[in-house]
């Protein structure tokens, strides 16, 4: 891919890099620009990106469904090589292969110290400040400050992240595909095998057969589920979903009754495990209503627009069902993501089927066209 402007100043230790990046100047707007990337400050890491995936959350930030500050550089699912580190950084060094972490692990807050918590209090998702931990940005374009996204901003040739938002991975990791280990795989696969702990012989339903839903299907199959029902309004996704392990498919648009009623009819009494990977309140309720009243487990991985609420029947909540949110598979990111990479390298997890398209970074707009057309599970951009 042609590089339209990566250049370094002559200062030996600390210098600004000018490189290609994608900027959302306003809602539903994305353009490739030359951006100045400042050197890392204390406790920060500058990364030369090698690959980044297009996740539904990226689309939601660009559209303003997830609240962010404009203008900003999107992207959170990334892999790269450490270019330089700020003072006090000890967990990575220049030349290390790393993953960006959309949710950090500071190892100091209540979430990190809790044995099951992983939604670190130093995250920048809810709410999003668009700034580094010191309250400033490392990006500038045309003299204007550019905000960060989740303190990762991977849609750029170089990015700066806090040390708590990056983790070293095995040197043997293939950098053209391993980026999906920073979001798609732990969020989807992890929701099934770690958050829900799907059991052998169980029945499952997955609402949404995009990137995350497809990874959930893989996790359900790996856990030994006997039946996996896939729900999506885009039937072009069905053949790929079946190849990953879906046994039955449903398009709610073609049904004469609510999809949860059809799921209950198909299973007799409801599924053991239901997963929502869309981010719509109506599908969250449908997933809950699809569960077995006594022991069903409903896992929500989708991120909805702000201030939306959903209602459940108060009379049947007590029957024993479990409703649970899951962020990145409940994995503690710095501790567990390198383990997932190693599992892939040892052929214990096969993530390759989840990547259906790879395009050079300067074809970002084409990649989003493929994404919006529903023709991809995951499209990875290569630098």
Secondary structure as UniProt FT lines:
FT   STRAND          7..8
FT   STRAND          17..24
FT   TURN            27..28
FT   STRAND          31..37
FT   TURN            42..43
FT   STRAND          44..53
FT   HELIX           56..63
FT   STRAND          78..85
FT   TURN            87..88
FT   TURN            94..95
FT   STRAND          97..100
FT   HELIX           110..113
FT   TURN            121..122
FT   TURN            133..134
FT   STRAND          139..141
FT   TURN            142..143
FT   STRAND          144..147
FT   TURN            150..152
FT   STRAND          158..162
FT   HELIX           163..165
FT   STRAND          166..168
FT   TURN            171..172
FT   TURN            175..177
FT   HELIX           178..182
FT   HELIX           185..189
FT   HELIX           191..196
FT   TURN            200..201
FT   STRAND          203..207
FT   HELIX           211..222
FT   TURN            223..224
FT   STRAND          227..231
FT   HELIX           235..237
FT   HELIX           238..244
FT   STRAND          248..250
FT   HELIX           252..254
FT   HELIX           259..267
FT   STRAND          273..276
FT   HELIX           281..289
FT   TURN            293..295
FT   STRAND          297..300
FT   TURN            306..307
FT   HELIX           314..319
FT   STRAND          322..325
FT   HELIX           328..330
FT   HELIX           333..345
FT   TURN            346..347
FT   HELIX           352..354
FT   STRAND          357..360
FT   HELIX           361..363
FT   HELIX           364..372
FT   TURN            373..374
FT   STRAND          379..382
//
